[in-house]
Amino acid sequence: MSKTHLWITGGGSGIGRSVARAAAAEGMLVTVSGRREDALEETSRDHASIFPAILDVTDAVGVDAVLDAIEMRHGPVDIAILNAARYQAMDAADFDSAGFRDHIETNVMGTVHCLAPLLARMRRRRKGRIVLIASVAGYRGLPKAAAYGPTKAALINLAESLRPGAAVDGVIIQVVNPGFVETPMTAGNQFPMPFLISPERAASHILAGLRRDVFEIAFPWPFVMLLKAARLLPYRLYFALTRRML
């Protein structure tokens, strides 16, 4: 019986690296993609079932070529975790159109560049699972997340829109909404990060979610519930709360 083939973008560090290693330990065949060869080699070191494939997700043509090569080498992708992302703290004082565009190109269009060919292939095969890594920052506007938050809100909405139609053709769409995870991406944050968890713990939550047909995989639960409740607050109360976060 062939192994489950898992493809992870943004697999060179953080959550992507931890998911790759945990999945390989569970017996999956894992392909990890990212822009930095050294980071991908570090992810796959000492793991015979993890294979690197260099990729810049902002290059739509390149994505098609790499996906072709991955599937020719290891067989069809059974599960794809679209995790590649950019994060830079941004607020009114340092709002920048070029930086905002970079977030859109990586976090949204980079995901779309992978999603389009994956959907086409999986729908033809009438099976597959695609997981979009969004964030609890997509639930509602947060200070310092003026570029990052809108991209993650877009991914949540995208996953919600695609799930019913994809399911008709046997393809499962899921979204992951992590809170703060201790990764290189969050290392530069100059503010307290409540309920901060390790990438290994995040990987455990994600793999548990893959074993079920839930739409949203969100963690850590106390932080998720706080932010879900915050979505119900009227603007006057919500802005009074977020001003205190600055």
C-alpha positions, -999 to +999 in steps of 0.1 A: +000+000+000+015+034-010+022+061+015+001+092+018+019+119-001+018+153+018+030+185+001+038+215+024+047+249+011+067+271+035+083+239+048+117+254+055+110+266+091+084+271+118+050+253+115+058+239+081+090+222+093+073+208+124+044+194+104+067+178+079+087+160+105+057+149+125+040+136+094+071+117+083+072+101+118+036+090+112+046+072+080+037+098+053+059+106+023+065+144+026+075+170+000+085+204+014+088+235-007+102+269+000+126+294-015+157+286+005+175+253-003+195+253+030+163+256+050+146+228+031+177+206+035+176+213+073+140+202+074+147+170+056+180+161+074+178+127+091+143+121+077+144+097+048+107+103+039+110+141+035+121+155+001+129+191-007+115+209-038+126+246-042+097+269-050+087+305-050+049+305-047+047+340-062+057+324-095+026+309-109+043+292-139+070+278-115+043+264-092+029+243-121+063+230-131+073+221-095+040+204-089+045+183-121+079+173-110+067+164-075+039+142-087+061+125-114+087+117-087+064+107-058+029+102-072-002+123-068-004+147-039-030+134-015-028+163+010-015+198+004-008+222+032-005+257+018+016+274+045+040+298+027+035+332+042+050+366+049+045+386+081+056+421+089+041+442+117+023+472+102+001+499+116-010+534+107+024+549+116+043+527+092+017+517+067+033+511+033+017+501+000+048+481-012+049+461+020+011+455+018+015+443-018+042+419-008+018+403+017-009+400-009+015+384-034+028+358-010+000+351+014-030+353-010-017+350-046+010+325-035-017+303-020-039+308-051-011+298-075-008+265-056-046+260-051-056+263-087-036+234-101-042+213-070-079+217-073-079+208-110-059+176-104-077+165-073-111+171-088-102+150-118-091+122-094-122+129-073-101+128-041-077+149-021-074+174+007-062+210+006-054+229+038-050+267+039-030+281+067-047+313+077-047+328+113-069+340+141-056+374+129-081+370+101-111+370+125-111+408+130-088+437+125-060+438+151-033+464+158+000+458+140-017+434+116-028+459+089-011+439+061-010+404+075-046+403+089-064+412+057-046+384+038-055+358+064-092+370+064-091+365+026-079+329+030-106+321+055-132+335+032-117+317+002-118+284+020-154+289+031-163+297-005-146+267-021-154+240+004-190+231-007-182+229-044-150+210-039-167+185-017-191+176-046-160+163-065-145+145-035-120+172-024-118+183+012-110+220+019-099+229+054-085+260+071-061+263+099-063+293+122-033+293+146-028+318+174+007+328+183+033+301+175+070+304+184+086+306+149+111+329+131+081+348+118+069+358+153+104+362+168+106+399+160+073+408+177+079+436+203+047+429+222+034+402+245+020+372+227-007+355+248-010+317+248+022+313+227+028+277+218+056+257+202+056+248+165+056+211+176+024+216+195+009+234+165+019+205+142+001+181+166-031+201+164-029+203+126-023+166+121-051+157+145-074+180+124-064+161+092-077+129+106-112+144+108-134+162+083-137+194+103-136+227+084-116+248+108-086+237+128-080+264+154-057+266+184-049+273+212-085+270+222-086+297+250-072+323+226-094+312+198-125+316+220-115+351+231-111+363+195-143+346+184-161+364+212-144+397+202-161+394+167-194+399+185-185+432+202-199+464+189-172+487+173-172+511+203-162+484+227-139+466+203-119+498+195-117+506+232-102+472+237-077+473+208-065+508+217-053+493+250-033+468+230-011+495+214 
